[in-house]
Amino acid sequence: MFVRPAVAGDADFLWRILLEAYNWNGEQRFTAEQLAAEPNAAGYLVGWPRRDDFGVVAETGAGEPIGAAWARHLPESEPGYGFVAADVPELTLGLLPEHRGRGHGRALMEALIRAAAERPVPVARLSLSVEDGNPAVHLYTALGFTRVGRSGNSDTMVLDVQTCRTPLSGR
């Protein structure tokens, strides 16, 4: 597996991964059309990439994309599900189902955290929302994310990028 920066040409794949992230439990709870019509979900990708967006894509050795993680600043007037503050980008992580459970999610998260720390204006914190029962919560906790809120059946978690539990380049 190879991880590279996400670019404008990845937008369609990122929409596919957003759908996988929303349907993390293997059930078809949402369609792509529903996500595109839901402002809180669509806000993660409409107009990708904007100036402050950043992300990474995992590919097989043959160059086939298998997963992605990205972060975007969202305004308080149009928050996502993991909104904490306008200066804290919300992240999305997802893998195609056949590539889960192999450490690819950790590799994507570590690459995204490094990218946050290496931005021209480094990102101090990252936030996310994770539903009850989603096994990804173990990865988030292992990386240093802490629960800061709750909405419905989901926790909002935040990572202090500078004190995270993954090696950052330049440290």
C-alpha positions, 0 to 999 in steps of 0.5 A: 500500500502507498499513501499519497496526497489527495488532489482535485482529481480524487473528488469522485473517489472521495465521494465514494469513500464518504459513502463508505464512511457513512455506511461503515457497518456494512448496511446500505443506510445512505445512498450517494444521492442522500449524502449529496443532498444532506448539507452536513454530509455534503459539506465535507466535499462540495467544491473539493479541494478548497484552499485549506483542504488537505487529505491523503489517498491510499493505493494498492501497488497497482495504483488502485485507490482503496481508502482516503482521509481528508480534513476541511475547515467548516464554518459554524453556520454550516457545521459537520457532525464533528464540528468543534470550532471553525479553526478546527478542521473536521476529518473523514476517514474511510476504506473500501470494505475489502481493505479494512482491518489491515492497518490501512486506516492507521496509515491514512490517519498517521499521514493525515496527522503529519500533513496537518502538522506540516501545513504552511500554518500548522493545524493545532487540532483535528476533530471527527464524529464517530458513531456508537459501535464503529470499531474505528473508535479504537484507532482514534483513541490509540492515536490520542483523540479524546471525547469532547462531546456527544450528539445523538448516537455519536461522539465528537472527538478531538486530537491535539496534533502536537501531542498525538501518539504518532511520530510527526516528521521534524520532531 
